[in-house]
Amino acid sequence: MDEEVIPILRVEDAVATVDWYERLGFTKQWEHHFEPGLPAFVEVARRPVRLFLSEHQGDARPDTLVYLRVSDVDAVAAEFGVPVKDAPWAREIELRDPDGNRLRVGTPTQ
């Protein structure tokens, strides 16, 4: 097994948030509820990148920042209608998911 880090992001409505992440190229892998009606815990993935989205109180704090390195930030910027900014290390955009979590998305310049 390869070791990895999987950020957990706090969400209020996993269904709406999964829809938003699908626009970013992620796909839902699975969803878990301890019992019907209890909060959801969901995995989304974009190639080898995975995120956990949790409706559980205390799993993560709001306003988290995750950096996502992609091969074509311009395509992502076009999908969300945001301008790309040039930094010395990458071309980047910053997005907020429906729950206020921040994603800085960039394509390295080197």
N, CA, C and O atoms as CSV, one atom per row, in Angstrom:
chain,resi,resn,atom,element,x,y,z
A,1,MET,N,N,0.836,-1.184,0.000
A,1,MET,CA,C,0.000,0.000,0.000
A,1,MET,C,C,0.879,1.245,0.000
A,1,MET,O,O,1.853,1.331,0.749
A,2,ASP,N,N,0.528,2.201,-0.841
A,2,ASP,CA,C,1.229,3.474,-0.847
A,2,ASP,C,C,0.709,4.339,0.283
A,2,ASP,O,O,-0.496,4.381,0.532
A,3,GLU,N,N,1.602,5.027,0.965
A,3,GLU,CA,C,1.181,5.956,2.007
A,3,GLU,C,C,0.718,7.254,1.364
A,3,GLU,O,O,1.214,7.644,0.307
A,4,GLU,N,N,-0.233,7.919,2.005
A,4,GLU,CA,C,-0.748,9.167,1.469
A,4,GLU,C,C,-1.399,9.976,2.578
A,4,GLU,O,O,-1.659,9.467,3.668
A,5,VAL,N,N,-1.653,11.225,2.287
A,5,VAL,CA,C,-2.391,12.113,3.178
A,5,VAL,C,C,-3.711,12.422,2.489
A,5,VAL,O,O,-3.728,12.763,1.306
A,6,ILE,N,N,-4.819,12.307,3.218
A,6,ILE,CA,C,-6.129,12.629,2.657
A,6,ILE,C,C,-6.759,13.696,3.542
A,6,ILE,O,O,-7.178,13.397,4.660
A,7,PRO,N,N,-6.833,14.932,3.064
A,7,PRO,CA,C,-7.482,15.988,3.857
A,7,PRO,C,C,-8.961,15.670,4.091
A,7,PRO,O,O,-9.635,15.106,3.229
A,8,ILE,N,N,-9.444,16.043,5.267
A,8,ILE,CA,C,-10.868,15.933,5.593
A,8,ILE,C,C,-11.419,17.343,5.662
A,8,ILE,O,O,-10.903,18.182,6.400
A,9,LEU,N,N,-12.469,17.606,4.892
A,9,LEU,CA,C,-13.106,18.912,4.867
A,9,LEU,C,C,-14.489,18.818,5.477
A,9,LEU,O,O,-15.241,17.889,5.180
A,10,ARG,N,N,-14.825,19.761,6.315
A,10,ARG,CA,C,-16.141,19.830,6.964
A,10,ARG,C,C,-17.144,20.397,5.975
A,10,ARG,O,O,-16.903,21.440,5.367
A,11,VAL,N,N,-18.267,19.711,5.815
A,11,VAL,CA,C,-19.329,20.158,4.919
A,11,VAL,C,C,-20.674,20.063,5.625
A,11,VAL,O,O,-20.853,19.249,6.531
A,12,GLU,N,N,-21.604,20.887,5.212
A,12,GLU,CA,C,-22.958,20.852,5.772
A,12,GLU,C,C,-23.878,19.937,4.977
A,12,GLU,O,O,-24.705,19.229,5.551
A,13,ASP,N,N,-23.731,19.953,3.648
A,13,ASP,CA,C,-24.604,19.193,2.757
A,13,ASP,C,C,-23.719,18.432,1.778
A,13,ASP,O,O,-23.288,18.982,0.765
A,14,ALA,N,N,-23.451,17.170,2.085
A,14,ALA,CA,C,-22.518,16.386,1.275
A,14,ALA,C,C,-22.988,16.256,-0.170
A,14,ALA,O,O,-22.161,16.270,-1.082
A,15,VAL,N,N,-24.276,16.133,-0.399
A,15,VAL,CA,C,-24.779,15.983,-1.768
A,15,VAL,C,C,-24.442,17.214,-2.606
A,15,VAL,O,O,-23.917,17.088,-3.712
A,16,ALA,N,N,-24.742,18.402,-2.083
A,16,ALA,CA,C,-24.444,19.644,-2.810
A,16,ALA,C,C,-22.945,19.829,-2.983
A,16,ALA,O,O,-22.494,20.286,-4.034
A,17,THR,N,N,-22.174,19.481,-1.971
A,17,THR,CA,C,-20.726,19.668,-2.039
A,17,THR,C,C,-20.099,18.695,-3.035
A,17,THR,O,O,-19.176,19.071,-3.757
A,18,VAL,N,N,-20.577,17.462,-3.087
A,18,VAL,CA,C,-20.080,16.510,-4.086
A,18,VAL,C,C,-20.360,17.043,-5.489
A,18,VAL,O,O,-19.495,16.959,-6.360
A,19,ASP,N,N,-21.547,17.588,-5.720
A,19,ASP,CA,C,-21.862,18.177,-7.029
A,19,ASP,C,C,-20.843,19.257,-7.396
A,19,ASP,O,O,-20.393,19.325,-8.540
A,20,TRP,N,N,-20.480,20.102,-6.427
A,20,TRP,CA,C,-19.516,21.172,-6.670
A,20,TRP,C,C,-18.142,20.585,-7.024
A,20,TRP,O,O,-17.498,21.039,-7.970
A,21,TYR,N,N,-17.698,19.577,-6.266
A,21,TYR,CA,C,-16.393,18.970,-6.527
A,21,TYR,C,C,-16.366,18.229,-7.862
A,21,TYR,O,O,-15.303,18.098,-8.468
A,22,GLU,N,N,-17.503,17.749,-8.325
A,22,GLU,CA,C,-17.564,17.124,-9.644
A,22,GLU,C,C,-17.238,18.139,-10.736
A,22,GLU,O,O,-16.640,17.779,-11.750
A,23,ARG,N,N,-17.620,19.392,-10.548
A,23,ARG,CA,C,-17.244,20.447,-11.502
A,23,ARG,C,C,-15.730,20.638,-11.551
A,23,ARG,O,O,-15.191,21.088,-12.562
A,24,LEU,N,N,-15.059,20.303,-10.484
A,24,LEU,CA,C,-13.607,20.428,-10.370
A,24,LEU,C,C,-12.889,19.171,-10.873
A,24,LEU,O,O,-11.663,19.087,-10.805
A,25,GLY,N,N,-13.647,18.203,-11.372
A,25,GLY,CA,C,-13.064,16.989,-11.927
A,25,GLY,C,C,-12.991,15.816,-10.967
A,25,GLY,O,O,-12.420,14.780,-11.308
A,26,PHE,N,N,-13.558,15.953,-9.769
A,26,PHE,CA,C,-13.599,14.850,-8.808
A,26,PHE,C,C,-14.814,13.964,-9.091
A,26,PHE,O,O,-15.798,14.420,-9.674
A,27,THR,N,N,-14.741,12.716,-8.682
A,27,THR,CA,C,-15.887,11.816,-8.744
A,27,THR,C,C,-16.096,11.189,-7.370
A,27,THR,O,O,-15.141,10.909,-6.645
A,28,LYS,N,N,-17.332,10.980,-7.037
A,28,LYS,CA,C,-17.669,10.358,-5.749
A,28,LYS,C,C,-17.257,8.888,-5.793
A,28,LYS,O,O,-17.592,8.164,-6.730
A,29,GLN,N,N,-16.521,8.460,-4.760
A,29,GLN,CA,C,-16.065,7.075,-4.669
A,29,GLN,C,C,-16.992,6.229,-3.797
A,29,GLN,O,O,-17.343,5.105,-4.155
A,30,TRP,N,N,-17.378,6.778,-2.662
A,30,TRP,CA,C,-18.279,6.077,-1.744
A,30,TRP,C,C,-18.840,7.060,-0.731
A,30,TRP,O,O,-18.337,8.174,-0.581
A,31,GLU,N,N,-19.882,6.637,-0.041
A,31,GLU,CA,C,-20.522,7.436,1.010
A,31,GLU,C,C,-20.882,6.509,2.162
A,31,GLU,O,O,-21.351,5.393,1.942
A,32,HIS,N,N,-20.663,6.971,3.394
A,32,HIS,CA,C,-20.965,6.155,4.566
A,32,HIS,C,C,-21.831,6.948,5.543
A,32,HIS,O,O,-21.611,8.138,5.766
A,33,HIS,N,N,-22.828,6.256,6.127
A,33,HIS,CA,C,-23.653,6.759,7.239
A,33,HIS,C,C,-23.653,5.648,8.296
A,33,HIS,O,O,-23.848,4.480,7.962
A,34,PHE,N,N,-23.438,6.001,9.554
A,34,PHE,CA,C,-23.502,4.973,10.598
A,34,PHE,C,C,-24.894,4.362,10.686
A,34,PHE,O,O,-25.046,3.171,10.958
A,35,GLU,N,N,-25.902,5.187,10.453
A,35,GLU,CA,C,-27.306,4.738,10.394
A,35,GLU,C,C,-28.043,5.699,9.472
A,35,GLU,O,O,-27.584,6.822,9.263
A,36,PRO,N,N,-29.180,5.279,8.917
A,36,PRO,CA,C,-29.962,6.205,8.087
A,36,PRO,C,C,-30.291,7.480,8.859
A,36,PRO,O,O,-30.672,7.435,10.029
A,37,GLY,N,N,-30.138,8.601,8.189
A,37,GLY,CA,C,-30.442,9.888,8.807
A,37,GLY,C,C,-29.283,10.525,9.546
A,37,GLY,O,O,-29.364,11.694,9.922
A,38,LEU,N,N,-28.203,9.780,9.765
A,38,LEU,CA,C,-27.031,10.345,10.439
A,38,LEU,C,C,-26.124,11.020,9.409
A,38,LEU,O,O,-26.278,10.788,8.210
A,39,PRO,N,N,-25.180,11.854,9.860
A,39,PRO,CA,C,-24.311,12.586,8.937
A,39,PRO,C,C,-23.546,11.673,7.970
A,39,PRO,O,O,-23.258,10.514,8.266
A,40,ALA,N,N,-23.232,12.243,6.812
A,40,ALA,CA,C,-22.510,11.512,5.766
A,40,ALA,C,C,-21.007,11.725,5.896
A,40,ALA,O,O,-20.546,12.752,6.393
A,41,PHE,N,N,-20.260,10.734,5.440
A,41,PHE,CA,C,-18.814,10.808,5.277
A,41,PHE,C,C,-18.557,10.275,3.870
A,41,PHE,O,O,-18.889,9.130,3.566
A,42,VAL,N,N,-17.961,11.112,3.011
A,42,VAL,CA,C,-17.871,10.813,1.580
A,42,VAL,C,C,-16.423,10.943,1.108
A,42,VAL,O,O,-15.678,11.801,1.582
A,43,GLU,N,N,-16.042,10.089,0.179
A,43,GLU,CA,C,-14.748,10.240,-0.486
A,43,GLU,C,C,-14.983,10.683,-1.921
A,43,GLU,O,O,-15.817,10.121,-2.630
A,44,VAL,N,N,-14.224,11.714,-2.346
A,44,VAL,CA,C,-14.194,12.122,-3.745
A,44,VAL,C,C,-12.747,12.012,-4.220
A,44,VAL,O,O,-11.812,12.177,-3.436
A,45,ALA,N,N,-12.574,11.728,-5.522
A,45,ALA,CA,C,-11.224,11.559,-6.062
A,45,ALA,C,C,-11.118,12.192,-7.441
A,45,ALA,O,O,-12.068,12.220,-8.222
A,46,ARG,N,N,-9.936,12.691,-7.700
A,46,ARG,CA,C,-9.561,13.220,-9.019
A,46,ARG,C,C,-8.217,12.578,-9.328
A,46,ARG,O,O,-7.184,13.013,-8.820
A,47,ARG,N,N,-8.230,11.545,-10.159
A,47,ARG,CA,C,-7.057,10.730,-10.419
A,47,ARG,C,C,-6.493,10.233,-9.078
A,47,ARG,O,O,-7.242,9.610,-8.325
A,48,PRO,N,N,-5.200,10.475,-8.733
A,48,PRO,CA,C,-4.722,9.933,-7.462
A,48,PRO,C,C,-5.065,10.811,-6.247
A,48,PRO,O,O,-4.815,10.409,-5.111
A,49,VAL,N,N,-5.633,11.998,-6.474
A,49,VAL,CA,C,-5.933,12.922,-5.378
A,49,VAL,C,C,-7.279,12.555,-4.765
A,49,VAL,O,O,-8.273,12.390,-5.473
A,50,ARG,N,N,-7.300,12.427,-3.431
A,50,ARG,CA,C,-8.543,12.091,-2.744
A,50,ARG,C,C,-8.816,13.097,-1.632
A,50,ARG,O,O,-7.894,13.618,-1.004
A,51,LEU,N,N,-10.093,13.357,-1.404
A,51,LEU,CA,C,-10.548,14.190,-0.297
A,51,LEU,C,C,-11.671,13.456,0.420
A,51,LEU,O,O,-12.463,12.752,-0.206
A,52,PHE,N,N,-11.734,13.624,1.735
A,52,PHE,CA,C,-12.878,13.162,2.504
A,52,PHE,C,C,-13.731,14.382,2.829
A,52,PHE,O,O,-13.209,15.420,3.237
A,53,LEU,N,N,-15.031,14.258,2.650
A,53,LEU,CA,C,-15.992,15.306,2.975
A,53,LEU,C,C,-16.853,14.785,4.109
A,53,LEU,O,O,-17.490,13.740,3.978
A,54,SER,N,N,-16.877,15.505,5.224
A,54,SER,CA,C,-17.571,15.013,6.408
A,54,SER,C,C,-18.624,15.987,6.905
A,54,SER,O,O,-18.360,17.176,7.081
A,55,GLU,N,N,-19.827,15.461,7.129
A,55,GLU,CA,C,-20.886,16.242,7.764
A,55,GLU,C,C,-20.813,16.155,9.292
A,55,GLU,O,O,-21.590,16.813,9.985
A,56,HIS,N,N,-19.891,15.353,9.818
A,56,HIS,CA,C,-19.788,15.142,11.265
A,56,HIS,C,C,-19.184,16.364,11.962
A,56,HIS,O,O,-18.133,16.861,11.557
A,57,GLN,N,N,-19.851,16.840,13.006
A,57,GLN,CA,C,-19.331,17.938,13.810
A,57,GLN,C,C,-17.990,17.523,14.406
A,57,GLN,O,O,-17.855,16.411,14.915
A,58,GLY,N,N,-17.007,18.405,14.347
A,58,GLY,CA,C,-15.723,18.145,14.981
A,58,GLY,C,C,-14.711,17.415,14.117
A,58,GLY,O,O,-13.557,17.287,14.527
A,59,ASP,N,N,-15.088,16.928,12.939
A,59,ASP,CA,C,-14.114,16.231,12.098
A,59,ASP,C,C,-13.093,17.178,11.488
A,59,ASP,O,O,-11.942,16.795,11.280
A,60,ALA,N,N,-13.489,18.380,11.206
A,60,ALA,CA,C,-12.582,19.367,10.623
A,60,ALA,C,C,-13.165,20.739,10.896
A,60,ALA,O,O,-14.346,20.872,11.217
A,61,ARG,N,N,-12.344,21.743,10.768
A,61,ARG,CA,C,-12.859,23.086,11.001
A,61,ARG,C,C,-13.162,23.763,9.670
A,61,ARG,O,O,-12.507,23.472,8.669
A,62,PRO,N,N,-14.125,24.644,9.643
A,62,PRO,CA,C,-14.438,25.364,8.410
A,62,PRO,C,C,-13.276,26.256,7.978
A,62,PRO,O,O,-12.375,26.543,8.765
A,63,ASP,N,N,-13.308,26.684,6.736
A,63,ASP,CA,C,-12.332,27.615,6.169
A,63,ASP,C,C,-10.943,26.993,6.030
A,63,ASP,O,O,-9.937,27.693,6.139
A,64,THR,N,N,-10.884,25.697,5.792
A,64,THR,CA,C,-9.625,25.012,5.563
A,64,THR,C,C,-9.096,25.379,4.177
A,64,THR,O,O,-9.880,25.640,3.264
A,65,LEU,N,N,-7.782,25.400,4.017
A,65,LEU,CA,C,-7.154,25.658,2.723
A,65,LEU,C,C,-6.439,24.403,2.254
A,65,LEU,O,O,-5.611,23.845,2.974
A,66,VAL,N,N,-6.766,23.955,1.027
A,66,VAL,CA,C,-6.117,22.808,0.395
A,66,VAL,C,C,-5.512,23.286,-0.916
A,66,VAL,O,O,-6.157,24.015,-1.670
A,67,TYR,N,N,-4.281,22.881,-1.191
A,67,TYR,CA,C,-3.647,23.217,-2.468
A,67,TYR,C,C,-3.801,22.025,-3.397
A,67,TYR,O,O,-3.459,20.899,-3.035
A,68,LEU,N,N,-4.319,22.275,-4.604
A,68,LEU,CA,C,-4.505,21.233,-5.611
A,68,LEU,C,C,-3.670,21.589,-6.828
A,68,LEU,O,O,-3.916,22.605,-7.477
A,69,ARG,N,N,-2.692,20.765,-7.139
A,69,ARG,CA,C,-1.843,20.980,-8.309
A,69,ARG,C,C,-2.467,20.229,-9.480
A,69,ARG,O,O,-2.712,19.025,-9.392
A,70,VAL,N,N,-2.725,20.946,-10.585
A,70,VAL,CA,C,-3.365,20.358,-11.763
A,70,VAL,C,C,-2.526,20.653,-13.007
A,70,VAL,O,O,-1.666,21.533,-12.995
A,71,SER,N,N,-2.786,19.908,-14.073
A,71,SER,CA,C,-2.026,20.103,-15.308
A,71,SER,C,C,-2.521,21.301,-16.110
A,71,SER,O,O,-1.760,21.847,-16.909
A,72,ASP,N,N,-3.780,21.732,-15.923
A,72,ASP,CA,C,-4.332,22.835,-16.718
A,72,ASP,C,C,-5.242,23.720,-15.863
A,72,ASP,O,O,-6.461,23.549,-15.865
A,73,VAL,N,N,-4.647,24.660,-15.137
A,73,VAL,CA,C,-5.431,25.548,-14.279
A,73,VAL,C,C,-6.359,26.441,-15.105
A,73,VAL,O,O,-7.405,26.866,-14.614
A,74,ASP,N,N,-5.988,26.726,-16.347
A,74,ASP,CA,C,-6.838,27.576,-17.179
A,74,ASP,C,C,-8.196,26.922,-17.445
A,74,ASP,O,O,-9.216,27.609,-17.480
A,75,ALA,N,N,-8.214,25.609,-17.632
A,75,ALA,CA,C,-9.483,24.902,-17.839
A,75,ALA,C,C,-10.352,24.967,-16.583
A,75,ALA,O,O,-11.566,25.155,-16.673
A,76,VAL,N,N,-9.739,24.813,-15.430
A,76,VAL,CA,C,-10.486,24.901,-14.169
A,76,VAL,C,C,-11.015,26.317,-13.982
A,76,VAL,O,O,-12.165,26.503,-13.584
A,77,ALA,N,N,-10.188,27.311,-14.266
A,77,ALA,CA,C,-10.610,28.713,-14.142
A,77,ALA,C,C,-11.790,29.002,-15.060
A,77,ALA,O,O,-12.721,29.705,-14.667
A,78,ALA,N,N,-11.762,28.469,-16.278
A,78,ALA,CA,C,-12.862,28.677,-17.217
A,78,ALA,C,C,-14.155,28.043,-16.691
A,78,ALA,O,O,-15.229,28.628,-16.830
A,79,GLU,N,N,-14.059,26.864,-16.094
A,79,GLU,CA,C,-15.251,26.181,-15.546
A,79,GLU,C,C,-15.913,27.016,-14.465
A,79,GLU,O,O,-17.140,27.052,-14.368
A,80,PHE,N,N,-15.096,27.695,-13.643
A,80,PHE,CA,C,-15.629,28.462,-12.524
A,80,PHE,C,C,-15.720,29.959,-12.799
A,80,PHE,O,O,-16.194,30.717,-11.953
A,81,GLY,N,N,-15.268,30.390,-13.976
A,81,GLY,CA,C,-15.371,31.805,-14.344
A,81,GLY,C,C,-14.538,32.734,-13.480
A,81,GLY,O,O,-14.982,33.825,-13.124
A,82,VAL,N,N,-13.322,32.298,-13.142
A,82,VAL,CA,C,-12.438,33.118,-12.310
A,82,VAL,C,C,-11.139,33.389,-13.051
A,82,VAL,O,O,-10.719,32.583,-13.881
A,83,PRO,N,N,-10.492,34.530,-12.757
A,83,PRO,CA,C,-9.228,34.839,-13.427
A,83,PRO,C,C,-8.061,34.065,-12.818
A,83,PRO,O,O,-8.060,33.739,-11.631
A,84,VAL,N,N,-7.086,33.785,-13.647
A,84,VAL,CA,C,-5.854,33.116,-13.215
A,84,VAL,C,C,-4.828,34.188,-12.863
A,84,VAL,O,O,-4.683,35.183,-13.572
A,85,LYS,N,N,-4.125,33.971,-11.766
A,85,LYS,CA,C,-3.067,34.890,-11.339
A,85,LYS,C,C,-1.717,34.193,-11.482
A,85,LYS,O,O,-1.579,33.002,-11.200
A,86,ASP,N,N,-0.738,34.955,-11.921
A,86,ASP,CA,C,0.613,34.412,-12.057
A,86,ASP,C,C,1.411,34.670,-10.789
A,86,ASP,O,O,1.536,35.811,-10.343
A,87,ALA,N,N,1.950,33.603,-10.211
A,87,ALA,CA,C,2.863,33.678,-9.076
A,87,ALA,C,C,4.211,33.150,-9.568
A,87,ALA,O,O,4.266,32.494,-10.608
A,88,PRO,N,N,5.285,33.420,-8.851
A,88,PRO,CA,C,6.592,32.936,-9.303
A,88,PRO,C,C,6.659,31.408,-9.437
A,88,PRO,O,O,7.452,30.908,-10.235
A,89,TRP,N,N,5.867,30.667,-8.694
A,89,TRP,CA,C,5.935,29.205,-8.662
A,89,TRP,C,C,4.842,28.528,-9.485
A,89,TRP,O,O,4.966,27.349,-9.817
A,90,ALA,N,N,3.746,29.275,-9.829
A,90,ALA,CA,C,2.633,28.631,-10.532
A,90,ALA,C,C,1.646,29.670,-11.042
A,90,ALA,O,O,1.654,30.823,-10.611
A,91,ARG,N,N,0.797,29.239,-11.971
A,91,ARG,CA,C,-0.396,29.997,-12.342
A,91,ARG,C,C,-1.498,29.446,-11.450
A,91,ARG,O,O,-1.690,28.232,-11.390
A,92,GLU,N,N,-2.239,30.330,-10.743
A,92,GLU,CA,C,-3.152,29.864,-9.701
A,92,GLU,C,C,-4.504,30.567,-9.738
A,92,GLU,O,O,-4.663,31.667,-10.267
A,93,ILE,N,N,-5.467,29.865,-9.145
A,93,ILE,CA,C,-6.774,30.444,-8.830
A,93,ILE,C,C,-7.106,30.036,-7.399
A,93,ILE,O,O,-6.525,29.095,-6.857
A,94,GLU,N,N,-8.040,30.752,-6.800
A,94,GLU,CA,C,-8.544,30.334,-5.489
A,94,GLU,C,C,-10.053,30.222,-5.581
A,94,GLU,O,O,-10.732,31.121,-6.077
A,95,LEU,N,N,-10.568,29.097,-5.092
A,95,LEU,CA,C,-11.998,28.817,-5.096
A,95,LEU,C,C,-12.461,28.562,-3.675
A,95,LEU,O,O,-11.662,28.227,-2.800
A,96,ARG,N,N,-13.756,28.722,-3.451
A,96,ARG,CA,C,-14.385,28.329,-2.176
A,96,ARG,C,C,-15.498,27.348,-2.498
A,96,ARG,O,O,-16.337,27.602,-3.361
A,97,ASP,N,N,-15.495,26.219,-1.791
A,97,ASP,CA,C,-16.580,25.259,-2.010
A,97,ASP,C,C,-17.842,25.781,-1.315
A,97,ASP,O,O,-17.783,26.814,-0.648
A,98,PRO,N,N,-18.972,25.098,-1.454
A,98,PRO,CA,C,-20.217,25.604,-0.860
A,98,PRO,C,C,-20.166,25.806,0.653
A,98,PRO,O,O,-21.009,26.508,1.212
A,99,ASP,N,N,-19.182,25.196,1.320
A,99,ASP,CA,C,-19.068,25.298,2.777
A,99,ASP,C,C,-17.984,26.271,3.218
A,99,ASP,O,O,-17.685,26.374,4.408
A,100,GLY,N,N,-17.393,26.986,2.262
A,100,GLY,CA,C,-16.383,27.982,2.594
A,100,GLY,C,C,-14.963,27.460,2.660
A,100,GLY,O,O,-14.041,28.234,2.917
A,101,ASN,N,N,-14.756,26.154,2.433
A,101,ASN,CA,C,-13.396,25.628,2.376
A,101,ASN,C,C,-12.715,26.202,1.146
A,101,ASN,O,O,-13.316,26.297,0.076
A,102,ARG,N,N,-11.453,26.586,1.307
A,102,ARG,CA,C,-10.716,27.216,0.217
A,102,ARG,C,C,-9.846,26.195,-0.504
A,102,ARG,O,O,-9.195,25.354,0.118
A,103,LEU,N,N,-9.851,26.290,-1.821
A,103,LEU,CA,C,-8.971,25.473,-2.646
A,103,LEU,C,C,-8.136,26.404,-3.499
A,103,LEU,O,O,-8.670,27.170,-4.301
A,104,ARG,N,N,-6.847,26.340,-3.328
A,104,ARG,CA,C,-5.936,27.052,-4.213
A,104,ARG,C,C,-5.514,26.021,-5.260
A,104,ARG,O,O,-4.952,24.977,-4.930
A,105,VAL,N,N,-5.792,26.330,-6.518
A,105,VAL,CA,C,-5.547,25.398,-7.611
A,105,VAL,C,C,-4.482,26.015,-8.495
A,105,VAL,O,O,-4.600,27.168,-8.909
A,106,GLY,N,N,-3.433,25.238,-8.787
A,106,GLY,CA,C,-2.347,25.807,-9.558
A,106,GLY,C,C,-1.680,24.831,-10.497
A,106,GLY,O,O,-1.680,23.618,-10.287
A,107,THR,N,N,-1.104,25.413,-11.554
A,107,THR,CA,C,-0.245,24.676,-12.480
A,107,THR,C,C,1.157,25.242,-12.344
A,107,THR,O,O,1.363,26.433,-12.578
A,108,PRO,N,N,2.131,24.410,-11.968
A,108,PRO,CA,C,3.494,24.909,-11.787
A,108,PRO,C,C,4.026,25.558,-13.074
A,108,PRO,O,O,3.696,25.125,-14.179
A,109,THR,N,N,4.836,26.582,-12.918
A,109,THR,CA,C,5.418,27.268,-14.068
A,109,THR,C,C,6.721,26.610,-14.503
A,109,THR,O,O,7.238,26.931,-15.573
A,110,GLN,N,N,7.252,25.721,-13.721
A,110,GLN,CA,C,8.505,25.031,-14.087
A,110,GLN,C,C,8.297,23.546,-14.160
A,110,GLN,O,O,9.236,22.805,-14.452
